């Protein structure tokens, strides 16, 4: 059994998916978190549940919305679980009515009833179910309230005991009569299935509504429906065809070219009557039906004074106050992450790896008679390489905790609105800011999140500049150098690196949208999610999900990379190297060393670390840990001070912040940006930009007497 989970953006869809399946798909209190299909299994029922990107209407306007419409049109599912935001019932029911044209089992999960109640709205789920003709179950996905009832109704519905079909005319009436006669079991007819939904022991007949779309549109729909073989999808596909969904139009007119005239004549007739499109006509009729429904199913308390959330929004979205507030908040987070709490924890972990752990492992290997080569591989390669990365786990998790807190509270969605005016000056809309924020965790999902942007020009520009966002992998490099060279103002140094990345991303966007991706920025319309006190369980789980990938990468990719890098440092051109200075690794570094000499970090160790950093930015630290290994008890930070000054260290960090993206991000760009040469050119551009900026910082600093 395969069920599609469908809903509008930011209705708690993925939160419900995680609750039902036990998976940990990414969630956030903003729209556009889900950008591709995620499949899980409902634990108590065994049904496959497919979480699809949120969509406002069934005419897709972005890449991620097309995924949802394509899944619905495929017919490769047994039923639909439609999640509806009870606090925004009118808008959400527009999608529900569109889904009811699909003659398959549908259950409505009425989510956020707690939010609706806090706003003085009480939704009657029984009355709503009677009008919609499908089961409606109130839930609170964040807390898990109502999920047991939802699972019970979902199971009943999917096995055919709660499905109200829509056969036409007299046949429909006969079908409902037959269903009633058999006590609620299904009664099959040629046009669909009519059944009863049992509540307690009293059967209640459910009929799906029939929306009057007008004689012209109804005639066109009936003319088009025979073009589709699946009777359960005929009305749905006919509506999408007349609305002009490209994939469906191309398929139908390839098979039945004569239907093109039906579509064009209908569009002309509607336009002559003052209706812009078929989509507008359908939406207008649905909203007319919904407006008549709302008073019967929603009880609204007396209007209260202006909500506190609106008063807060006046401050956080004010252009003169909001941006300084956001910068101050980020500085506060960086101080906690890299100074007040994160650095002491990382230093303690570093002392453990370079001291007791290295010493204990070395003695243990010696005691069991391990060969010197093997001992060196473990101690100087794996512990020095992987350990150099793992010491920053506390800082990674502290930062992700704060990011999850901002996401779940609803604040980051306000930041996107706040940035819309600023982004417009660089040829983008505020919607592009969301992928950039996601890119702070990892550039790969940030690149993929650009799918939510309707304009292809803006989508590609956003994907290309996302690689300038300082991801958690770069964070490891920052933390190492900031801790070693900047004892005071560590939060300010970190903030400056993030701001450099953002500034270069925006300037690059300006360049792209004025040249190869020229065009006006799209309009950014968004409904702000409610402010929420983050659920502790959700907050901690979100932090873990963001951070565990870092640990997994350290235990797999970086582990393997450390072994290879150490082997290159142990082998010379003619066999085993007497020292790392005579190794293949050193020879490779020395060949590139002159390139980085003007930037202040012209050592072979730094050159090699930057090259291996293309695989993953954490490997920069692993490479430095191996290349600068100075024996037991010696921390990497101490070794770095012999090769860098504070000025050259900062130039190195700026270079790392901007130069070519990692291998995984490059692969994602090749997938998301259709013209591969743009990605290749972007890699060359980012390297050149990093080089020039690092050169200016280092040489400019020297001229100002800031050291060498």
C-alpha positions in Angstrom: 0.0 0.0 0.0 1.5 3.3 -1.1 0.1 6.6 0.3 1.0 10.1 -0.9 1.4 12.8 1.8 0.2 16.1 0.2 -0.2 19.5 1.7 0.6 23.2 1.2 4.0 24.5 2.3 4.6 24.9 6.1 1.6 22.9 7.2 3.6 20.5 9.3 3.7 17.9 6.5 7.2 16.6 7.1 6.8 16.7 10.9 3.8 14.4 10.5 5.8 12.2 8.1 8.5 11.8 10.7 6.0 11.0 13.4 4.3 8.3 11.4 7.4 6.7 10.0 10.0 7.3 12.6 12.4 8.8 10.1 14.2 12.1 10.5 13.5 14.1 7.3 14.5 17.7 7.6 11.9 20.0 9.0 11.7 23.8 9.5 9.2 26.5 10.4 9.2 27.9 6.9 8.0 26.9 3.5 10.1 25.0 1.0 12.0 22.6 3.3 10.9 19.5 1.3 12.2 19.7 -2.3 12.2 16.1 -3.3 10.3 12.8 -2.7 11.0 11.1 0.6 9.7 7.6 1.2 9.2 6.0 4.6 7.0 3.2 6.1 4.2 3.8 8.6 5.4 1.8 11.5 2.1 0.5 12.8 0.5 -0.2 9.5 3.3 -1.1 7.2 2.1 1.2 4.4 4.6 3.2 2.4 4.2 6.9 2.9 5.7 9.4 0.4 6.4 12.9 1.6 6.2 15.2 -1.4 7.1 18.9 -1.7 4.5 21.3 -0.5 2.2 22.9 -3.2 -0.4 25.6 -3.1 -2.3 24.5 -6.2 -2.0 21.6 -8.7 -0.6 23.8 -11.4 3.2 23.7 -10.7 5.2 26.9 -10.9 8.5 25.5 -9.6 10.7 22.4 -10.0 9.7 21.0 -6.6 6.0 21.5 -7.2 6.3 19.7 -10.5 7.5 16.6 -8.6 4.3 16.6 -6.6 2.0 17.0 -9.6 3.9 14.3 -11.5 3.5 11.9 -8.6 -0.3 12.5 -8.4 -0.7 12.2 -12.2 1.3 8.9 -12.3 -1.4 6.9 -10.5 1.3 4.9 -8.7 -0.3 5.1 -5.3 -3.3 3.7 -3.4 -4.5 6.8 -1.5 -3.7 10.3 -0.3 -3.1 11.7 3.2 -3.9 15.4 2.8 -2.6 17.6 5.7 -4.4 20.8 6.3 -3.5 23.7 8.6 -6.5 24.4 10.7 -5.4 27.9 11.4 -5.4 28.7 7.7 -8.4 26.5 6.7 -9.8 28.6 3.8 -6.5 28.6 1.9 -5.7 25.0 2.6 -9.1 23.7 1.6 -8.5 25.0 -1.9 -5.9 22.3 -2.4 -8.1 19.7 -0.7 -11.0 20.4 -3.1 -8.6 20.0 -6.1 -7.4 16.7 -4.7 -11.0 15.4 -4.3 -11.2 15.1 -8.1 -9.0 12.0 -7.7 -11.3 9.0 -7.2 -9.1 7.3 -4.6 -9.2 7.0 -0.8 -8.3 10.4 0.8 -7.9 11.2 4.5 -7.6 14.8 5.8 -5.3 15.3 8.7 -6.4 18.6 10.3 -3.1 19.8 11.8 -2.3 22.7 14.0 -5.7 22.7 15.8 -3.8 24.1 18.8 -2.7 27.1 16.8 -6.2 27.6 15.5 -7.6 27.5 19.1 -5.0 30.0 20.3 -6.4 32.3 17.6 -9.9 31.8 18.8 -10.9 29.4 16.0 -12.7 26.1 16.7 -13.0 23.8 13.7 -15.7 21.0 13.8 -14.0 18.0 12.2 -17.2 16.0 11.9 -19.0 18.8 10.1 -16.1 19.3 7.8 -15.9 15.6 7.0 -19.6 15.6 6.2 -19.2 18.4 3.7 -15.9 17.1 2.1 -17.1 13.5 2.0 -13.8 12.2 3.3 -12.6 11.4 6.9 -11.1 14.4 8.8 -9.0 13.7 11.9 -7.7 16.6 14.1 -4.0 16.2 15.0 -1.1 18.2 16.4 1.9 16.8 14.6 4.5 18.6 16.7 3.3 16.8 19.9 1.9 13.6 18.4 -1.7 14.4 19.6 -4.4 12.6 17.6 -2.0 10.3 15.7 -3.6 7.1 17.1 -7.0 8.1 15.7 -5.4 9.2 12.4 -3.7 5.8 12.0 -7.0 4.0 12.8 -9.0 6.0 10.2 -6.2 5.8 7.7 -6.2 2.0 8.0 -10.0 1.8 7.6 -9.9 4.1 4.6 -7.1 2.4 2.7 -8.7 -1.0 3.0 -11.9 0.3 1.3 -14.3 0.9 4.2 -14.2 4.7 4.2 -14.1 5.6 0.5 -16.8 7.7 -1.0 -16.6 7.7 -4.8 -18.4 9.9 -7.3 -20.3 7.9 -9.9 -22.6 10.1 -11.9 -26.4 10.6 -11.9 -28.8 7.7 -11.1 -25.9 5.3 -11.0 -24.5 7.3 -8.1 -27.7 7.2 -6.1 -28.0 3.5 -6.7 -24.4 3.0 -5.5 -25.0 4.9 -2.3 -28.2 3.0 -1.7 -26.4 -0.3 -2.2 -23.6 0.7 0.1 -26.1 1.6 2.8 -27.8 -1.8 2.3 -24.6 -3.7 3.0 -23.8 -1.9 6.2 -20.9 0.1 5.0 -19.0 -2.3 2.9 -18.0 -1.1 -0.6 -20.4 -1.3 -3.5 -18.6 -1.2 -6.9 -20.1 0.6 -9.8 -18.6 1.5 -13.2 -18.0 5.1 -12.3 -16.4 4.7 -8.9 -17.1 3.2 -5.4 -19.5 4.4 -2.8 -19.1 3.2 0.9 -19.8 4.2 4.4 -17.5 5.6 7.0 -18.1 4.0 10.4 -18.1 6.3 13.4 -18.4 4.3 16.6 -21.0 1.7 15.6 -23.2 4.2 13.6 -22.5 4.2 9.9 -22.5 7.7 8.3 -22.6 8.1 4.6 -20.0 10.4 3.1 -20.4 12.1 -0.3 -17.7 14.1 -1.9 -18.8 17.6 -3.0 -19.6 18.3 -6.6 -18.3 21.8 -7.4 -20.3 23.7 -10.0 -17.7 24.8 -12.5 -20.1 26.3 -15.0 -21.5 24.8 -18.2 -18.6 25.8 -20.5 -15.9 24.3 -18.3 -17.9 21.3 -17.5 -18.5 20.5 -21.2 -14.8 20.9 -21.9 -14.0 18.5 -19.0 -16.4 15.9 -20.2 -14.9 16.2 -23.7 -11.4 15.7 -22.4 -12.0 13.0 -19.8 -12.2 10.0 -22.3 -8.6 10.7 -23.3 -7.5 9.2 -20.0 -7.8 5.4 -19.4 -7.7 5.4 -15.5 -11.3 6.2 -14.3 -10.0 7.3 -10.9 -7.8 10.0 -12.5 -9.9 11.2 -15.4 -11.4 14.4 -13.8 -8.0 15.2 -12.1 -6.0 14.9 -15.4 -8.7 16.6 -17.5 -8.5 19.6 -15.1 -4.7 19.7 -15.3 -4.9 19.4 -19.1 -7.2 22.3 -19.4 -5.2 24.3 -16.9 -2.2 23.8 -19.2 0.2 21.7 -17.2 3.0 21.2 -19.8 3.7 17.5 -19.3 0.0 16.5 -19.4 -0.7 18.9 -22.4 2.2 17.4 -24.4 1.1 13.8 -23.6 -2.6 14.4 -24.5 -2.0 16.4 -27.7 0.5 13.8 -28.9 -2.1 11.1 -28.6 -5.2 13.2 -29.4 -4.3 16.4 -31.2 -7.9 17.3 -31.9 -8.3 18.1 -28.2 -6.1 21.2 -28.5 -9.0 23.1 -30.1 -11.2 22.2 -27.0 -8.5 23.7 -24.7 -8.0 26.8 -26.8 -11.7 27.5 -27.4 -12.4 27.2 -23.6 -9.5 29.6 -22.8 -10.9 32.1 -25.4 -14.5 31.8 -24.0 -13.4 32.3 -20.4 -11.2 35.2 -21.4 -14.1 36.8 -23.2 -16.1 36.5 -20.1 -13.5 38.2 -18.0 -11.8 35.1 -16.5 -8.1 35.1 -16.9 -7.6 31.3 -17.2 -9.0 27.9 -16.5 -7.0 27.7 -13.3 -8.5 31.0 -12.2 -12.0 29.8 -13.0 -11.5 26.6 -11.0 -9.9 28.4 -8.0 -12.8 31.0 -8.0 -15.4 28.2 -7.9 -13.6 26.4 -5.2 -13.3 29.5 -3.0 -17.0 30.2 -3.5 -17.8 26.8 -2.2 -15.3 27.2 0.7 -16.7 30.6 1.7 -20.1 29.0 2.0 -18.6 26.2 4.0 -16.5 28.0 6.6 -19.4 29.5 8.7 -20.8 26.0 9.1 -17.6 24.3 10.3 -15.6 27.1 12.1 -16.6 28.9 15.2 -14.7 32.1 15.6 -14.4 33.7 19.0 -14.8 37.5 19.5 -11.9 39.4 17.9 -9.0 39.9 20.3 -6.5 42.7 20.4 -3.7 42.8 17.8 -1.7 39.5 18.2 1.7 39.8 19.9 3.3 38.1 16.8 2.3 41.1 14.7 3.8 43.5 17.2 7.1 41.5 17.2 7.1 41.4 13.4 7.0 45.2 13.3 10.4 45.1 15.0 12.2 42.1 13.4 11.1 42.9 9.9 11.7 46.6 10.0 14.6 47.4 7.6 16.3 49.8 10.0 16.1 47.6 13.0 15.8 44.0 11.6 19.2 43.7 9.9 21.3 45.1 12.8 19.2 42.8 15.1 20.0 39.8 12.9 23.7 40.6 12.8 23.8 41.1 16.6 22.0 37.8 17.1 24.5 36.0 14.8 27.4 37.6 16.8 25.8 36.3 20.0 25.6 32.8 18.6 29.2 32.9 17.3 30.4 34.0 20.8 28.7 31.1 22.4 29.9 28.7 19.7 33.5 29.8 19.4 34.4 31.6 22.6 32.3 31.2 25.7 31.4 27.5 25.4 32.6 25.9 22.2 36.3 26.7 22.4 36.9 25.4 26.0 35.1 22.1 25.1 37.1 21.7 21.8 40.4 22.5 23.6 39.7 19.8 26.2 38.9 17.3 23.4 42.0 18.3 21.5 44.2 17.8 24.6 42.6 14.3 25.0 43.3 13.3 21.4 46.8 14.6 21.2 47.7 13.5 24.7 46.2 10.5 26.6 44.5 8.9 23.6 47.5 9.1 21.3 49.8 7.9 24.2 47.5 5.0 25.2 47.0 3.7 21.6 50.7 4.0 20.9 51.6 2.0 24.0 48.9 -0.6 23.3 50.1 -1.2 19.7 53.7 -1.5 20.9 52.6 -3.9 23.6 51.0 -6.3 21.1 54.0 -6.1 18.9 52.5 -4.1 16.0 54.9 -3.2 13.2 56.3 0.4 13.4 54.7 1.2 10.0 51.2 0.1 11.3 51.7 2.0 14.6 52.6 5.2 12.7 49.6 4.7 10.4 47.2 4.6 13.4 48.8 7.3 15.5 50.2 9.8 13.0 47.6 9.1 10.2 44.2 8.1 11.6 44.3 9.7 15.1 46.1 12.8 13.9 43.9 13.2 10.8 40.4 12.2 12.1 41.1 13.5 15.6 42.0 17.0 14.2 38.4 17.1 12.8 36.5 15.5 15.6 37.8 18.0 18.2 35.4 20.5 16.7 32.3 18.4 17.3 31.2 20.5 20.3 31.3 23.7 18.2 29.4 22.1 15.3 26.6 20.9 17.6 26.4 24.2 19.5 26.0 26.1 16.2 23.4 23.7 14.9 21.5 23.9 18.1 21.1 27.7 17.7 20.2 27.3 14.0 17.5 24.8 14.8 16.2 27.1 17.5 15.9 30.0 15.0 14.3 27.7 12.4 11.7 26.2 14.8 10.8 29.6 16.3 9.8 31.0 12.9 12.4 33.7 13.0 14.4 32.7 10.0 11.3 33.0 7.8 11.2 36.6 8.9 14.8 37.1 8.0 14.0 36.0 4.4 11.3 38.6 4.2 13.6 41.2 5.7 16.3 40.4 3.1 13.9 40.6 0.2 14.5 44.3 -0.5 18.3 43.8 -0.1 18.3 40.7 -2.4 16.3 42.6 -5.0 19.2 45.0 -5.5 21.4 42.0 -6.5 18.9 40.5 -8.9 17.3 38.0 -6.6 14.2 37.8 -4.4 13.9 37.0 -0.7 13.0 33.4 -1.6 16.7 32.9 -2.7 17.8 33.7 0.9 16.3 30.4 2.2 18.7 28.2 0.2 21.5 30.4 1.3 20.6 29.9 4.9 20.3 26.1 4.4 23.8 26.3 2.8 25.2 27.3 6.2 24.6 23.7 7.3 25.7 22.1 4.1 26.0 23.5 0.6 24.4 20.4 -1.1 20.9 20.7 0.4 21.2 24.5 -0.1 21.8 24.0 -3.8 18.8 21.6 -4.0 16.6 24.0 -2.0 16.9 26.4 -4.9 14.3 24.2 -6.7 11.6 26.1 -4.8 12.3 29.2 -6.9 9.9 29.6 -9.8 12.2 31.6 -12.2 14.8 29.3 -13.8 17.2 32.2 -14.2 17.0 33.1 -10.5 17.0 29.4 -9.5 20.3 28.7 -11.3 21.9 31.9 -10.0 21.0 31.0 -6.4 22.3 27.4 -6.8 25.6 28.8 -8.2 26.2 31.3 -5.4 25.2 28.9 -2.6 28.8 27.5 -2.6 30.0 30.8 -1.0 28.0 30.0 2.1 30.2 28.9 5.0 29.1 25.4 5.6 29.8 23.2 8.7 32.9 21.7 6.9 34.5 25.1 6.5 33.5 25.8 10.1 36.0 23.2 11.2 38.8 25.0 9.4 37.7 28.4 10.9 37.5 27.0 14.4 41.0 25.6 14.2 42.6 28.8 13.0 40.5 31.2 15.0 41.3 29.2 18.2 45.0 29.2 17.4 45.5 32.8 16.3 42.7 35.0 17.7 42.4 34.8 21.5 40.2 37.8 21.7 37.1 38.6 19.6 36.7 35.1 18.2 33.0 35.7 17.6 33.8 38.8 15.5 36.4 37.0 13.4 33.9 34.2 12.7 31.1 36.6 11.9 33.4 38.4 9.5 34.1 35.2 7.6 30.4 34.5 7.2 29.7 38.0 6.1 32.6 37.8 3.5 30.9 34.7 2.0 27.5 36.4 1.9 28.9 39.6 0.4 30.7 37.7 -2.3 27.6 35.6 -3.0 25.5 38.7 -3.5 28.0 40.5 -5.7 28.3 37.4 -7.8 24.5 37.2 -8.1 24.6 40.8 -9.3 27.2 39.8 -11.9 25.2 36.8 -13.1 21.9 38.5 -13.2 23.3 41.3 -15.3 25.1 39.0 -17.8 24.4 35.4 -18.5 21.3 35.2 -16.3 19.8 38.6 -17.1 16.3 39.3 -16.0 14.1 41.0 -13.4 13.9 39.4 -9.9 10.7 37.5 -9.3 8.1 38.7 -6.7 8.5 37.1 -3.3 5.1 36.4 -1.7 5.1 34.4 1.5 2.9 33.7 4.4 4.8 34.1 7.6 4.6 31.0 9.8 3.5 31.5 13.4 6.0 32.1 16.1 6.4 28.9 18.2 8.1 27.9 21.3 10.4 25.1 20.0 9.5 21.6 21.1 12.6 20.4 23.1 12.4 16.9 21.5 12.2 18.4 18.0 14.9 20.9 18.7 17.4 18.2 20.0 16.5 15.9 17.2 17.0 18.6 14.6 20.4 19.4 16.1 21.4 15.8 16.0 20.2 15.3 12.5 22.2 18.3 11.3 25.3 17.3 13.3 25.4 13.5 12.9 26.4 13.8 9.2 29.6 15.5 10.3 30.4 12.6 12.6 29.6 10.0 10.0 31.8 11.8 7.4 34.6 11.9 10.0 34.3 8.1 10.5 34.1 7.2 6.8 35.3 9.7 4.2 37.8 11.6 6.4 39.0 8.3 7.9 39.8 7.0 4.4 41.2 10.3 3.3 43.5 10.4 6.3 44.8 7.0 5.5 45.6 7.9 1.9 47.1 11.3 2.9 49.3 9.6 5.5 50.5 7.0 3.0 51.4 9.8 0.6 53.4 11.3 3.4 55.1 8.0 4.2 56.2 7.1 0.7 58.8 8.9 -1.4 59.7 8.7 -5.1 62.0 5.7 -4.4 60.2 3.9 -1.6 59.6 4.6 2.1 60.4 8.2 2.9 62.8 8.8 5.8 60.7 11.8 6.8 57.5 13.4 5.6 59.6 16.2 4.1 60.9 13.7 1.5 57.5 12.2 0.8 55.3 12.3 -2.3 52.9 14.6 -0.3 55.7 17.1 0.3 56.8 17.0 -3.3 53.3 17.7 -4.5 53.0 20.6 -2.0 56.3 22.1 -3.0 55.2 22.1 -6.7 52.2 24.3 -5.7 53.9 26.2 -2.9 55.0 29.2 -5.1 51.4 29.8 -6.1 50.4 30.6 -2.6 53.6 32.4 -1.5 52.1 35.9 -2.2 49.1 35.1 -0.1 51.2 34.5 3.1 50.7 30.8 3.3 53.3 29.5 0.9 54.2 26.3 2.8 53.8 22.9 1.2 51.6 21.8 4.0 49.1 24.6 3.3 49.2 24.0 -0.4 48.5 20.2 -0.1 45.7 20.9 2.4 43.9 23.2 0.0 44.1 20.7 -2.8 42.7 17.8 -0.7 40.1 20.2 0.5 38.3 19.9 -2.9 37.2 16.4 -1.7 35.7 17.8 1.5 36.6 20.9 3.4 37.1 19.0 6.6 40.0 17.2 4.9 41.9 20.5 5.0 42.2 20.0 8.8 42.9 16.3 8.5 45.7 17.0 6.0 47.2 19.7 8.3 47.0 17.4 11.2 49.0 14.7 9.4 51.4 17.1 7.7 52.2 19.1 10.9 52.2 16.0 13.2 54.9 16.7 15.8 54.6 13.8 18.2 52.5 12.8 21.2 51.2 15.6 23.4 51.7 18.3 20.7 48.5 20.0 19.7 48.0 21.0 16.0 47.4 24.6 17.0 50.9 24.8 18.4 52.4 23.5 15.1 50.4 25.9 13.0 51.9 28.9 14.8 55.3 28.0 13.4 53.9 28.4 9.8 51.3 31.1 10.0 50.9 34.6 11.5 47.5 36.0 12.5 47.5 38.0 9.2 48.4 35.0 7.0 46.0 32.8 8.9 43.1 35.2 8.2 44.0 35.4 4.5 44.0 31.6 4.5 40.6 31.5 6.1 39.2 33.9 3.5 40.6 31.7 0.8 39.0 28.6 2.2 35.7 30.5 2.5 35.6 31.3 -1.2 37.6 28.9 -3.3 36.2 25.9 -5.2 33.3 24.0 -3.7 33.8 20.5 -2.5 33.2 17.5 -4.7 29.7 16.8 -3.4 28.6 20.4 -4.0 30.1 20.3 -7.5 28.2 17.2 -8.3 24.9 18.8 -7.0 25.6 21.9 -9.2 26.1 19.7 -12.2 22.7 18.1 -11.5 20.7 21.3 -10.8 22.3 23.7 -13.3 21.5 22.5 -16.8 24.6 24.1 -18.5 27.6 22.4 -17.2 30.0 25.0 -18.4 28.4 27.5 -16.0 29.4 25.2 -13.1 32.9 24.8 -14.5 33.3 28.5 -15.0 31.9 29.2 -11.5 34.7 26.9 -10.1 37.4 28.9 -11.9 35.7 32.2 -10.9 35.5 31.3 -7.2 39.2 30.2 -7.1 40.2 33.5 -8.8 38.0 35.5 -6.4 39.5 33.7 -3.4 43.0 34.3 -4.6 42.6 38.0 -5.3 40.8 38.7 -2.0 43.4 36.8 0.1 46.1 38.6 -1.8 44.6 42.0 -1.0 44.1 41.1 2.6 47.7 39.8 3.1 49.6 42.3 1.1 47.3 45.2 2.3 47.8 44.1 5.9 51.6 44.1 5.5 51.5 47.6 4.0 49.5 48.7 7.0 52.1 47.2 9.4 49.8 44.3 10.6 52.6 41.7 10.4 53.8 39.3 7.8 
